[in-house]
Amino acid sequence: VEAFTYRMGAHTTSDDPTKYRADEERAAWEAKDPILRLRTYLEKSGDADEAFFTALEEESETLGKRVREAVRAMPDPEPLALFEHAYADGNSLVDEERAQFAAYQASFADSAEEGK
């Protein structure tokens, strides 16, 4: 499936998209929102009602809460792990960056040992 999407919200909490987007542009994309379009279709066809969507919202909130709690409970990954799955096959640039980062981290360990 290939999809062309539009970011409806801001990039970050400090971003203000009203500075670079017209209200008409956002309104045009809101009318194309696939989730809203599917909801409208399901309601008009009688395949779903407000109770269905309320239950779905409650279920998604419960699932989201459970996932957030599980992620927060996970141990921090090893710092060098971020290089492990950047590419399916090896990449010399990533290997070089991994080595540089490992040396950088080792410099902190060396400083800590010297301070003892």
C-alpha positions as CSV (number, residue, x, y, z in Angstrom):
1,V,0.0,0.0,0.0
2,E,1.3,3.4,-0.9
3,A,-0.2,6.4,0.7
4,F,0.3,10.1,0.4
5,T,-0.3,11.7,3.8
6,Y,-0.3,15.1,5.4
7,R,0.9,16.0,8.8
8,M,-2.1,17.7,10.4
9,G,-0.4,18.8,13.6
10,A,2.8,20.7,14.5
11,H,6.2,19.1,14.2
12,T,6.8,19.7,17.9
13,T,5.2,21.5,20.9
14,S,7.2,24.6,20.0
15,D,6.1,24.6,16.4
16,D,3.4,26.9,15.1
17,P,2.1,25.7,11.7
18,T,-0.1,28.7,11.4
19,K,3.0,30.7,10.5
20,Y,3.6,28.6,7.3
21,R,0.2,27.0,6.5
22,A,-3.0,28.6,5.5
23,D,-6.3,27.6,7.2
24,E,-7.6,26.7,3.7
25,E,-4.8,24.2,3.2
26,R,-5.5,22.4,6.5
27,A,-9.2,22.4,5.8
28,A,-8.7,20.8,2.4
29,W,-6.6,18.0,4.0
30,E,-9.0,17.5,6.8
31,A,-11.7,16.7,4.3
32,K,-9.4,14.0,2.9
33,D,-8.7,12.4,6.4
34,P,-9.1,8.7,5.7
35,I,-10.0,7.9,9.3
36,L,-12.8,10.5,9.4
37,R,-14.0,9.3,5.9
38,L,-14.1,5.7,7.0
39,R,-16.0,6.7,10.2
40,T,-18.5,8.6,8.1
41,Y,-19.0,5.7,5.7
42,L,-19.5,3.2,8.5
43,E,-22.1,5.5,10.2
44,K,-24.0,6.2,7.0
45,S,-24.0,2.5,6.0
46,G,-25.3,1.5,9.4
47,D,-22.3,-0.7,10.0
48,A,-21.3,1.2,13.1
49,D,-22.9,3.6,15.6
50,E,-21.7,6.0,18.3
51,A,-21.6,3.2,20.8
52,F,-19.2,1.3,18.6
53,F,-16.9,4.2,18.3
54,T,-17.1,5.0,22.0
55,A,-16.1,1.4,22.8
56,L,-13.3,1.5,20.3
57,E,-12.0,4.7,21.8
58,E,-12.1,3.2,25.3
59,E,-10.3,0.1,24.0
60,S,-7.6,2.1,22.3
61,E,-7.0,4.3,25.4
62,T,-6.6,1.1,27.5
63,L,-4.2,-0.4,25.0
64,G,-2.3,2.8,24.7
65,K,-1.9,3.1,28.4
66,R,-0.8,-0.5,28.7
67,V,1.8,0.0,25.9
68,R,3.1,3.2,27.4
69,E,3.5,1.6,30.8
70,A,5.3,-1.4,29.3
71,V,7.7,0.8,27.3
72,R,8.5,2.9,30.4
73,A,9.3,-0.2,32.4
74,M,11.7,-1.5,29.8
75,P,15.4,-1.2,30.7
76,D,17.4,1.4,28.8
77,P,19.2,-0.1,25.8
78,E,22.9,-0.2,25.5
79,P,24.0,3.0,23.8
80,L,25.8,1.2,21.0
81,A,22.6,-0.7,20.2
82,L,21.3,2.2,18.1
83,F,23.8,1.2,15.4
84,E,22.7,-2.5,15.2
85,H,19.7,-2.2,13.0
86,A,20.3,0.9,10.9
87,Y,20.7,-1.2,7.7
88,A,19.9,-4.8,6.9
89,D,23.4,-5.2,5.5
90,G,26.5,-3.7,6.8
91,N,27.4,-0.1,6.0
92,S,30.9,1.3,6.3
93,L,29.8,4.8,7.4
94,V,27.6,3.3,10.2
95,D,30.6,1.1,11.2
96,E,32.8,4.2,11.4
97,E,30.3,6.2,13.4
98,R,29.8,3.2,15.8
99,A,33.6,3.1,16.4
100,Q,33.7,6.9,17.0
101,F,30.8,6.7,19.4
102,A,32.4,3.8,21.3
103,A,35.7,5.8,21.6
104,Y,33.7,8.8,22.8
105,Q,32.0,6.7,25.5
106,A,35.2,5.1,26.5
107,S,36.7,8.5,27.1
108,F,34.2,9.0,29.9
109,A,35.0,5.6,31.4
110,D,38.7,6.5,31.3
111,S,38.0,9.8,33.1
112,A,36.0,8.1,35.8
113,E,38.8,5.6,36.4
114,E,41.4,8.4,36.7
115,G,39.3,10.2,39.3
116,K,39.3,7.2,41.7
